[in-house]
Amino acid sequence: MDSDELKREAASWVDAGRLDDLPPGSMRRIDDASQRVLIANVAGTPLAVADTCTHEDASLSMGALDGETVRCPLHGSRFCLRDGRAMDEPAEIDLACFAVRVSHGRLQVCIPDSDTPR
């Protein structure tokens, strides 16, 4: 078993609410015991990244969603929701990304266990 398989096994699918409650162009934060996650509906595709800006501890859910990017409400850094890439300074570190699936009309986000390295 390679390290990627071990990482996948040491994760849990967390319920993130009904897909119908997250219309295209909207986003919200979900709080798991080990992680705050921003989930956004980008043109019908749900995407999930870490909710905390990598520059300062600002919640990106309080920022602005523009297409497939989110802008931090504190200093304006933008992040790509598809790959977590930090696109503007002052942020230089990318966001963690999480797998999202839809099951029976409900969004689910795959959150690594808190002791699993990323």
C-alpha positions in Angstrom: 0.0 0.0 0.0 1.5 3.4 -1.0 1.3 6.6 1.1 -1.6 8.0 -1.0 -3.7 4.9 -0.2 -2.9 5.2 3.5 -4.0 8.9 3.4 -7.3 8.0 1.7 -7.9 5.3 4.3 -7.3 7.7 7.2 -10.1 10.1 6.3 -13.8 10.4 6.9 -16.7 11.6 4.7 -18.4 14.5 6.5 -21.9 15.6 5.7 -22.0 19.2 4.4 -25.7 19.6 4.0 -28.1 19.4 1.1 -26.8 20.2 -2.4 -30.0 22.3 -3.0 -29.0 24.6 -0.1 -25.8 25.6 -1.9 -26.9 27.1 -5.2 -24.3 28.0 -7.9 -22.3 31.0 -7.0 -22.6 30.5 -3.2 -20.3 29.3 -0.5 -20.4 28.4 3.2 -18.2 27.1 5.9 -18.5 23.8 7.6 -16.9 23.0 10.9 -15.6 19.5 11.5 -14.0 18.6 14.8 -10.6 18.8 13.2 -11.0 21.2 10.3 -12.9 24.3 9.1 -13.7 23.8 5.4 -15.0 26.2 2.8 -17.4 24.6 0.4 -18.4 26.5 -2.8 -20.7 25.8 -5.7 -18.8 26.9 -8.8 -21.1 26.7 -11.8 -22.8 23.6 -10.5 -19.6 21.9 -9.2 -19.1 21.7 -5.5 -15.5 22.4 -4.4 -13.9 22.4 -1.0 -10.7 23.9 0.4 -9.5 24.9 3.9 -11.4 27.9 5.2 -8.6 29.7 6.9 -6.4 32.1 4.8 -2.8 31.0 4.8 -1.6 34.5 5.3 -3.6 35.3 8.5 -6.3 33.6 10.4 -9.2 35.0 8.5 -12.2 32.9 7.5 -12.5 32.8 3.7 -16.2 32.2 4.0 -16.5 35.8 5.0 -14.7 36.8 1.7 -15.9 37.2 -1.8 -16.6 34.4 -4.3 -15.8 35.3 -7.9 -16.1 32.4 -10.3 -13.6 29.8 -9.2 -11.7 32.1 -6.8 -12.3 33.3 -3.3 -10.9 36.6 -2.0 -9.8 36.8 1.6 -11.7 39.5 3.5 -8.7 40.6 5.5 -5.9 41.5 3.0 -7.5 40.6 -0.4 -5.4 37.5 -1.3 -7.2 35.3 -3.9 -7.2 31.5 -3.9 -8.2 29.2 -6.7 -11.0 26.8 -5.4 -10.0 24.1 -7.9 -6.5 23.6 -6.8 -6.1 25.7 -3.6 -3.4 27.9 -5.3 -2.6 31.2 -3.7 -2.9 33.7 -6.5 -2.1 37.0 -4.9 0.1 38.3 -2.2 0.3 38.6 0.7 -0.7 34.9 0.8 2.1 32.7 -0.6 1.0 29.2 0.8 -1.7 27.2 -1.0 -4.8 26.0 0.7 -5.5 22.3 1.3 -8.2 20.9 -1.0 -10.7 18.2 -0.1 -12.7 15.8 -2.2 -16.4 16.4 -2.5 -19.1 14.0 -3.5 -22.9 14.1 -3.7 -24.8 11.2 -2.2 -28.6 11.1 -2.2 -28.8 14.9 -2.7 -26.3 15.6 0.2 -22.9 17.1 -0.1 -20.1 15.1 1.6 -16.5 16.3 2.1 -13.6 13.9 2.7 -11.7 15.2 5.7 -8.4 13.6 6.7 -8.2 12.4 10.3 -6.5 14.9 12.5 -3.4 12.8 13.0 -2.9 12.1 9.3 -0.1 14.1 7.6 -1.2 16.1 4.5 
